[in-house]
Structure formats: C-alpha cells, structure tokens
Amino acid sequence: MHSPRTLYNVIKHIYTYSDKDIWINFFVSSRVNIRLPQNVKVQINQRTKYPKDGIVRLNIFSENEVTFNLRIRIPLWADSNMIKMKLNGQNVTAKRTKGCLIISRKWSTKDQVEIKFPISMRVETDILGTHEGSGSQVRVDGRLINAKRIGVFWGPLLLTVFRTGHGNDLTWVYRGGYNEILDSGGMTGSDRSCPDYISLDNYAYNVDQKQRGWGVHDSEEIIQVTTRSDCVELQWKHALVDALEKTGEIQYRVKVFPGLPVRLQYRQKVLIKASAGNPKVVSEMFLSGIRFSTRQEQYHDAYKRIWRYEYPPVKVSINGKAFFYPKDGQEIKNMGKYYLDNGIFRVECRYEGDVEKVVAIKRERWTGIYLSPLRKNSLKLNKDTIFVIRKDLTFHFKSYAESTCMSEEWTDDLMTQPIHTL
C-alpha cells in the first residue's frame, strides 16, 4: 500500500533545486520546467536508456542567460574517476564533491551536457536472514567472507543471485521486476528441487541430503568468485559421499556476462569413482536442472502465516515456437537446445557434451528440464568415469515498462522539489 506513495516521492525528487543549484538525482528520460528565484525559466530535457547503458544527455534551455550550479548525482556503484563528461560536444572536467559532479557556469539559452558512467561487473554478498545459518565460505577476488547469497551486478543492475546454502544454486535472474521465478528449493515444504539428482548403487544424492548425501570436504567448501572485465566467474565443487567413502564429485564453473538479456555459461564436470573391484551402478543421473516455480510459499514473521505465490504453468519448446505443457518424466527431443516459458520469462538453453536424453520433471511446486548422460535406465561403471555438460542460458523477458502503463518520458512538472540551500 506504500508503493504509490513511494513512487510519487521518487518522481518528485528526480530534480531538486534551490536558489543557485539544480540537482539531477535520478536518471530517467524526462522533461521538466524549473523557475529559479531570478524568475528565469529553465527547461531540462533528459534523454537516457539508463540503467541499460550509462549515457545521460541533458539539453538545457533558458529564457535568458542564467548562472547556477548543475549538480549531477554520482551513483554509488560508479567509479567517479572513470566518469566522462562533455559540454556542448567538448570534454570537460567537473568538480566532484559530496557525491555529485558539479558544473558551475553562466548557462546560455541552449546548452547540452553528456555524462558517460562506465558500467562494469561487480559482486556483492550478504548474510541477512535466519534461514540457512551463517552462510558458506566464499572467496571474492581473493577476499574470504561468509555469504548466504552472491549477487552479480552489471553497473546498477543486479543480474543474478546464487544461493550458497542450496548448492550455490541460481535463485534469481533480472527481468525488470522482483519475482523469484526460478526454483532453488523454496523456503518451506518438502517438495524441494535441486540442480542435480544422482543415484549410485541405489543411493540417491541431492542437495537436501546433507548428512549422508551431498558432503563438502574442507578443501572444497570455498566458493571461488572472480570479477573480470568481460564476466564474473564462479567455481565450486560438491563431493558425493556416502556413509563409507567419497564416491565422486561435481565441479561447476559458471560465467555471468554483462548486459541484457542476462546470459550465463555453465560447465559441469561429474566424476564417478569406480574400479573393477569396486564397480558403481548409476541408476539415475539428471544434471543441470533449470526449474521454474509454479507455486512458492514463504513464512512471514510479521503476520505469522504462510504466504503463497502462484505462477503460470510452464511450457517447453525445442524450436522456440511450438510450445507444449510437459508431463513428469517426459523425454524432450534432444536437439541441442530447448526453451522454457511461463509468460514472464523465456529461457533459451543451448547445450552440448555428454547429453543422451533431455527429461522434464514436474512437481507440485515446480517444473524443470534436466540433462542426462544416460541413454538407458542404468549404467555399470568399472573405472573412474567423467561426464561433462556445457550449456548457455539466455533469459528473455518483456520490458517492465512495456507491460505497464508507464510512459517512456516523464513530463509532469511535479518532478521537481524545491529545497533549502544548505
């Protein structure tokens, strides 16, 4: 109920002004008229695709020449030393103070300012909430910390969130809105999902069986995160451990690339330890699962009850056109790519490597597609065996503005707020 009030206050403070200053606080295509105390009308036309790029253009018109300080907010994510500015097509160096770029001059009847914020990749983590204890060890660019979630950002945009307490599973991807469409286990209930299901000698390994299933050795429990100019790379391992021995491991390497739509690249390597004297029978191996929620439940502390969120049913396609609703256990034609769609997201998955079949798994709360290196129902291994799967994921979505009544340009004069000179 507070959202409309919040939106109104944000709009009102896109521009603020005082006797000798005009602040550009938010970057959104807009047109505003401000009458300064000298009784001079100043019009500012702002043009930008922010946050999809870092370029902001300001066309400034005034009835007469007028002197004021133009103060442009520096976003917290931006490196102020890398910001480039132009005034009427010429490079200019602006003063930087109190989180603002400042141009002080006598403005003519028509001036143009262009600001270019450098957009780069970065990583942030958190340990908020009581769920999942104190988090897992993560090494981010050489710095060892505890984290429950790993957020990969591109400039101001949060692209992806990985949930360390659930196998470092992908739990959220940017779509212009908040909805947590991907299913990474859920907050409550027993109908949980996980990215991999492996059964050796009739023993099932999955993320929720931490006591006897997924075991993480001390040397393997640290998730490595590296920020590069062209991507953020995450690497981690899970050990397959039964009551007596380590039976194998799964290695992950994931790259998150800059820009929209969000694109990720996975490389998953599975090692099963076996020998002639200690053979292993693989009865199931479903890997690289991508799951969409059809219902989520979250316990709300304030209201002491379960909140349920219903999502549209999930459809599958191998060509991006002929979509159908899959059944549990249904094999999907193995064509090197498939699409998942629920009307909010459309995920395109291109895959290669040791993939013999593609299978839909459907549960009460989620529907997913898994890749299996097994053609038959079981496989007996007499030596160490490695399976490798590589996949590229692209998350397509409709623009949030396009799906609402939001206009491409704000033109209401309510976008300004006079403030007292400090």
C-alpha positions as CSV (number, residue, x, y, z in Angstrom):
1,M,0.0,0.0,0.0
2,H,3.0,2.3,0.4
3,S,4.2,1.7,-3.2
4,P,2.2,4.5,-4.8
5,R,3.3,7.0,-2.2
6,T,6.9,5.9,-2.6
7,L,6.7,6.2,-6.4
8,Y,5.2,9.7,-6.0
9,N,8.1,10.8,-3.8
10,V,10.7,9.4,-6.2
11,I,9.2,11.2,-9.1
12,K,9.0,14.4,-7.1
13,H,12.7,14.2,-6.4
14,I,14.0,13.4,-9.9
15,Y,15.1,17.0,-9.9
16,T,15.6,19.3,-6.9
17,Y,16.6,22.9,-6.8
18,S,17.5,25.9,-4.7
19,D,18.4,29.5,-5.3
20,K,21.7,28.7,-7.1
21,D,21.6,24.9,-7.7
22,I,19.8,22.3,-9.8
23,W,20.3,18.7,-8.8
24,I,19.8,15.8,-11.2
25,N,19.1,13.0,-8.7
26,F,17.6,10.2,-10.9
27,F,18.3,9.2,-14.5
28,V,15.2,8.8,-16.5
29,S,14.0,10.2,-19.8
30,S,12.0,13.3,-18.8
31,R,11.3,16.9,-19.4
32,V,10.9,19.5,-16.6
33,N,10.5,23.2,-16.2
34,I,12.1,25.0,-13.2
35,R,11.6,28.7,-12.4
36,L,14.6,29.9,-10.5
37,P,14.3,32.7,-8.0
38,Q,15.8,35.1,-10.5
39,N,12.4,34.5,-12.3
40,V,14.2,32.8,-15.1
41,K,12.6,29.7,-16.5
42,V,14.9,26.7,-17.1
43,Q,13.8,23.7,-19.0
44,I,15.8,20.4,-18.8
45,N,15.3,17.6,-21.3
46,Q,16.9,14.4,-20.1
47,R,17.5,11.5,-22.6
48,T,18.9,8.2,-21.4
49,K,18.4,4.4,-21.5
50,Y,19.8,4.1,-18.0
51,P,20.2,1.6,-16.4
52,K,20.6,-0.4,-19.7
53,D,23.6,1.9,-20.5
54,G,25.4,4.6,-18.7
55,I,24.9,7.6,-21.1
56,V,22.8,10.5,-19.9
57,R,22.2,13.6,-22.1
58,L,20.8,16.8,-20.7
59,N,19.6,19.5,-23.0
60,I,19.3,22.8,-21.0
61,F,17.2,25.7,-22.3
62,S,16.6,29.0,-20.6
63,E,14.8,32.2,-21.4
64,N,17.9,34.3,-20.7
65,E,21.5,33.6,-19.7
66,V,21.5,32.4,-16.1
67,T,24.1,31.3,-13.6
68,F,23.6,28.2,-11.5
69,N,25.4,25.1,-10.3
70,L,24.3,21.9,-12.1
71,R,24.8,19.0,-9.6
72,I,24.6,15.5,-11.1
73,R,24.4,12.6,-8.6
74,I,27.2,10.1,-8.9
75,P,25.7,6.6,-8.4
76,L,27.4,4.6,-5.6
77,W,28.3,1.8,-8.0
78,A,30.2,4.2,-10.4
79,D,33.9,4.8,-10.3
80,S,34.0,8.6,-10.2
81,N,37.5,8.7,-11.7
82,M,36.2,7.0,-14.8
83,I,33.2,9.2,-15.5
84,K,33.5,11.2,-18.7
85,M,31.6,14.4,-19.4
86,K,31.1,16.7,-22.4
87,L,29.7,20.2,-22.5
88,N,28.4,21.2,-25.9
89,G,30.5,18.5,-27.5
90,Q,33.8,19.4,-25.7
91,N,35.3,17.3,-23.0
92,V,35.0,19.0,-19.6
93,T,36.3,18.2,-16.1
94,A,33.6,18.6,-13.5
95,K,34.2,19.3,-9.8
96,R,33.4,16.3,-7.6
97,T,32.1,16.8,-4.1
98,K,29.5,15.2,-1.8
99,G,28.7,12.5,-4.3
100,C,28.0,15.0,-7.1
101,L,29.5,16.2,-10.4
102,I,29.3,20.0,-10.4
103,I,29.3,22.3,-13.3
104,S,29.2,26.0,-12.3
105,R,28.8,28.5,-15.2
106,K,26.6,31.0,-16.9
107,W,24.2,28.9,-18.9
108,S,23.2,30.1,-22.3
109,T,19.8,29.7,-23.9
110,K,20.8,26.3,-25.2
111,D,23.4,24.0,-23.8
112,Q,24.0,20.3,-23.8
113,V,25.7,18.1,-21.2
114,E,26.6,14.5,-21.8
115,I,27.6,12.2,-18.9
116,K,29.0,8.7,-19.5
117,F,29.1,6.4,-16.5
118,P,31.4,3.4,-17.0
119,I,29.3,0.2,-16.5
120,S,31.3,-2.7,-15.2
121,M,30.8,-6.1,-13.5
122,R,30.9,-6.4,-9.7
123,V,29.9,-8.8,-6.9
124,E,28.2,-8.2,-3.6
125,T,27.2,-10.7,-0.9
126,D,25.0,-10.8,2.2
127,I,24.3,-12.9,5.2
128,L,20.9,-11.5,6.0
129,G,18.0,-13.6,7.5
130,T,17.9,-16.6,9.8
131,H,17.5,-19.2,7.1
132,E,20.5,-21.4,6.3
133,G,22.5,-20.5,9.4
134,S,25.6,-18.2,9.0
135,G,26.2,-18.9,5.3
136,S,29.1,-20.5,3.4
137,Q,32.7,-19.5,2.8
138,V,33.2,-17.5,-0.4
139,R,36.4,-16.1,-1.7
140,V,35.5,-13.0,-3.8
141,D,38.5,-11.7,-5.7
142,G,40.9,-13.1,-3.1
143,R,38.8,-11.9,0.0
144,L,37.4,-14.6,2.2
145,I,34.0,-14.0,3.6
146,N,30.8,-15.8,4.7
147,A,27.8,-15.4,2.5
148,K,24.2,-16.7,2.1
149,R,23.7,-15.1,-1.3
150,I,26.1,-14.0,-4.1
151,G,24.8,-11.1,-6.2
152,V,26.4,-10.4,-9.6
153,F,25.9,-6.8,-10.7
154,W,26.4,-5.0,-14.0
155,G,26.6,-1.4,-13.1
156,P,23.3,-0.6,-11.2
157,L,21.6,-3.8,-12.3
158,L,21.5,-7.0,-10.2
159,L,21.8,-9.7,-12.9
160,T,21.8,-12.9,-10.9
161,V,21.7,-14.2,-7.3
162,F,23.2,-17.5,-6.3
163,R,22.1,-19.2,-3.0
164,T,25.1,-20.7,-1.3
165,G,23.1,-22.7,1.2
166,H,21.4,-24.7,-1.5
167,G,24.4,-25.9,-3.6
168,N,25.2,-22.4,-4.8
169,D,22.1,-22.7,-7.0
170,L,20.9,-20.0,-9.2
171,T,17.8,-18.5,-7.5
172,W,17.1,-15.2,-9.2
173,V,17.6,-13.5,-12.6
174,Y,16.9,-9.9,-13.6
175,R,13.7,-9.5,-15.6
176,G,12.8,-5.9,-14.8
177,G,10.8,-7.0,-11.7
178,Y,11.3,-8.8,-8.5
179,N,9.5,-12.1,-8.9
180,E,11.7,-15.1,-7.9
181,I,10.6,-17.2,-10.9
182,L,13.5,-19.8,-10.6
183,D,13.0,-22.5,-8.0
184,S,16.1,-23.3,-5.9
185,G,14.5,-25.3,-3.2
186,G,11.9,-23.0,-1.7
187,M,11.7,-21.7,1.8
188,T,9.3,-24.3,3.3
189,G,7.8,-27.6,2.4
190,S,9.3,-31.0,1.3
191,D,8.7,-30.7,-2.4
192,R,12.1,-29.1,-3.0
193,S,14.1,-29.1,-6.1
194,C,17.9,-29.2,-6.7
195,P,20.0,-28.8,-9.8
196,D,21.2,-32.4,-9.9
197,Y,19.9,-35.9,-9.0
198,I,22.4,-38.7,-8.9
199,S,21.7,-42.3,-7.8
200,L,24.7,-44.7,-7.3
201,D,24.1,-48.3,-6.1
202,N,20.5,-47.3,-5.2
203,Y,21.8,-44.4,-3.0
204,A,20.4,-41.0,-4.0
205,Y,22.4,-37.9,-3.7
206,N,20.8,-34.5,-3.7
207,V,21.4,-31.1,-2.0
208,D,18.9,-31.7,0.8
209,Q,20.6,-34.9,2.0
210,K,23.5,-33.1,3.6
211,Q,24.1,-35.7,6.4
212,R,24.8,-38.6,4.1
213,G,24.3,-37.2,0.6
214,W,26.0,-34.1,-0.6
215,G,29.1,-33.8,1.6
216,V,31.6,-30.9,1.1
217,H,35.1,-31.6,2.2
218,D,37.1,-28.8,4.0
219,S,39.4,-28.3,1.0
220,E,36.4,-27.9,-1.4
221,E,33.8,-25.9,0.6
222,I,35.1,-22.4,-0.5
223,I,33.3,-20.9,-3.5
224,Q,35.7,-19.0,-5.7
225,V,34.4,-15.8,-7.3
226,T,36.5,-13.8,-9.8
227,T,35.5,-10.5,-11.3
228,R,36.8,-10.0,-14.9
229,S,36.3,-7.3,-17.4
230,D,34.1,-9.5,-19.6
231,C,32.3,-11.6,-17.0
232,V,32.1,-12.8,-13.4
233,E,33.2,-16.3,-13.0
234,L,32.2,-18.7,-10.1
235,Q,33.8,-22.0,-9.4
236,W,32.9,-24.6,-6.7
237,K,32.8,-28.3,-6.1
238,H,30.4,-30.8,-4.4
239,A,31.6,-34.1,-3.1
240,L,29.5,-37.2,-3.5
241,V,30.0,-39.0,-0.1
242,D,28.1,-42.0,1.2
243,A,28.5,-43.4,4.8
244,L,31.8,-45.1,3.9
245,E,33.7,-43.3,1.2
246,K,33.9,-40.5,-1.3
247,T,32.2,-41.8,-4.5
248,G,32.9,-38.8,-6.7
249,E,32.5,-35.1,-7.1
250,I,30.8,-32.5,-9.2
251,Q,32.7,-29.4,-10.4
252,Y,31.0,-26.2,-11.5
253,R,32.3,-23.3,-13.5
254,V,29.8,-20.6,-14.2
255,K,30.2,-17.3,-16.1
256,V,27.8,-14.4,-15.9
257,F,28.2,-12.0,-18.8
258,P,27.4,-8.2,-18.8
259,G,24.4,-6.7,-20.4
260,L,20.8,-7.6,-21.0
261,P,19.2,-10.1,-21.6
262,V,21.1,-12.0,-18.9
263,R,23.3,-14.7,-20.2
264,L,25.2,-17.4,-18.3
265,Q,27.6,-20.1,-19.4
266,Y,27.9,-23.3,-17.4
267,R,30.5,-26.1,-17.4
268,Q,29.6,-29.0,-15.2
269,K,32.0,-31.9,-14.8
270,V,30.9,-35.1,-12.9
271,L,33.5,-37.6,-11.7
272,I,32.2,-41.1,-10.6
273,K,34.9,-43.1,-8.8
274,A,34.8,-46.8,-9.7
275,S,37.1,-49.8,-10.4
276,A,36.8,-53.4,-11.4
277,G,37.0,-54.4,-7.7
278,N,34.5,-51.6,-6.7
279,P,32.1,-51.1,-9.5
280,K,29.3,-48.5,-9.4
281,V,25.9,-48.8,-10.8
282,V,24.4,-45.4,-11.9
283,S,20.7,-45.8,-11.9
284,E,19.9,-42.1,-12.3
285,M,21.8,-39.0,-13.3
286,F,19.8,-35.8,-14.0
287,L,22.1,-32.8,-14.3
288,S,22.0,-29.1,-14.9
289,G,18.3,-28.7,-14.0
290,I,16.6,-25.4,-14.8
291,R,13.4,-25.1,-12.8
292,F,10.5,-22.6,-12.8
293,S,8.3,-22.2,-9.8
294,T,4.6,-22.9,-10.2
295,R,4.0,-22.0,-6.6
296,Q,6.1,-20.6,-3.8
297,E,5.5,-20.4,-0.1
298,Q,7.2,-18.0,2.3
299,Y,6.8,-17.7,6.1
300,H,6.1,-14.1,7.0
301,D,7.3,-13.4,10.5
302,A,5.2,-10.3,11.0
303,Y,1.9,-11.9,10.2
304,K,2.8,-15.5,11.4
305,R,1.4,-17.2,8.4
306,I,2.4,-18.8,5.1
307,W,2.1,-16.6,2.0
308,R,1.6,-18.4,-1.3
309,Y,2.6,-17.1,-4.7
310,E,1.1,-18.8,-7.7
311,Y,2.9,-18.7,-11.0
312,P,1.7,-19.6,-14.5
313,P,2.2,-23.1,-15.8
314,V,5.5,-23.9,-17.6
315,K,5.7,-24.7,-21.3
316,V,8.6,-26.3,-23.2
317,S,9.7,-26.0,-26.9
318,I,12.7,-27.2,-28.9
319,N,12.4,-24.5,-31.6
320,G,11.0,-21.5,-29.7
321,K,7.6,-21.7,-31.5
322,A,5.7,-24.9,-30.8
323,F,5.3,-24.9,-27.0
324,F,3.6,-27.7,-25.0
325,Y,3.0,-28.4,-21.3
326,P,5.3,-31.3,-20.3
327,K,4.4,-34.3,-18.2
328,D,6.5,-35.6,-15.4
329,G,9.2,-37.9,-16.8
330,Q,8.5,-36.9,-20.4
331,E,11.6,-37.1,-22.7
332,I,12.1,-34.0,-24.8
333,K,13.7,-34.3,-28.3
334,N,17.5,-34.0,-27.9
335,M,18.2,-31.2,-30.4
336,G,21.0,-29.3,-28.5
337,K,18.6,-26.6,-27.3
338,Y,15.3,-26.1,-25.6
339,Y,13.1,-23.3,-24.3
340,L,11.2,-22.9,-21.1
341,D,8.4,-20.3,-20.9
342,N,5.8,-19.3,-18.3
343,G,4.7,-16.0,-19.9
344,I,7.1,-14.0,-17.7
345,F,10.4,-15.5,-18.6
346,R,11.6,-17.3,-21.6
347,V,14.8,-19.2,-21.1
348,E,16.8,-20.4,-24.1
349,C,19.2,-23.2,-23.2
350,R,21.8,-24.4,-25.7
351,Y,23.8,-27.4,-24.5
352,E,26.5,-29.8,-25.7
353,G,28.6,-32.6,-24.2
354,D,27.6,-35.8,-22.7
355,V,23.8,-35.5,-23.1
356,E,21.9,-38.6,-24.1
357,K,18.5,-37.5,-23.2
358,V,16.5,-34.5,-22.0
359,V,13.8,-35.1,-19.4
360,A,11.0,-33.0,-17.9
361,I,10.5,-33.3,-14.2
362,K,7.2,-31.9,-12.8
363,R,6.3,-31.5,-9.2
364,E,3.5,-29.7,-7.3
365,R,5.6,-26.5,-6.8
366,W,7.9,-26.5,-9.9
367,T,8.6,-27.8,-13.4
368,G,12.1,-28.3,-14.7
369,I,14.2,-29.7,-17.6
370,Y,17.2,-31.9,-16.8
371,L,20.0,-33.2,-19.0
372,S,21.1,-36.9,-18.6
373,P,24.2,-38.6,-19.8
374,L,22.4,-42.0,-19.5
375,R,20.6,-43.4,-22.5
376,K,19.2,-46.4,-20.6
377,N,17.9,-46.5,-17.0
378,S,21.2,-47.7,-15.5
379,L,24.9,-47.9,-16.3
380,K,27.6,-50.1,-14.6
381,L,31.0,-48.4,-14.3
382,N,34.2,-50.4,-13.7
383,K,36.6,-47.4,-13.8
384,D,36.7,-43.7,-13.0
385,T,34.3,-42.0,-15.4
386,I,33.9,-38.3,-16.2
387,F,30.8,-36.7,-17.7
388,V,30.9,-33.1,-19.0
389,I,28.0,-30.9,-19.9
390,R,28.2,-27.3,-21.2
391,K,25.3,-25.0,-21.6
392,D,24.5,-21.4,-22.4
393,L,21.4,-19.8,-20.8
394,T,19.8,-16.7,-22.1
395,F,16.9,-15.2,-20.1
396,H,14.5,-13.3,-22.4
397,F,11.7,-11.1,-20.9
398,K,9.4,-8.3,-21.8
399,S,10.3,-4.9,-20.6
400,Y,8.6,-4.0,-17.3
401,A,7.7,-0.6,-18.7
402,E,6.1,-2.2,-21.8
403,S,3.9,-4.4,-19.6
404,T,2.5,-1.4,-17.6
405,C,1.1,2.0,-18.4
406,M,4.5,3.6,-17.7
407,S,5.4,6.1,-20.4
408,E,8.8,6.4,-22.0
409,E,9.1,10.0,-20.9
410,W,8.0,11.8,-17.7
411,T,6.7,15.3,-18.5
412,D,4.9,16.2,-15.3
413,D,6.1,19.4,-13.5
414,L,5.6,17.5,-10.2
415,M,9.0,16.1,-10.9
416,T,10.7,18.9,-9.1
417,Q,11.1,19.6,-5.4
418,P,12.4,23.0,-4.1
419,I,14.9,22.6,-1.2
420,H,16.5,25.0,1.2
421,T,20.1,25.9,0.5
422,L,22.4,24.1,3.0
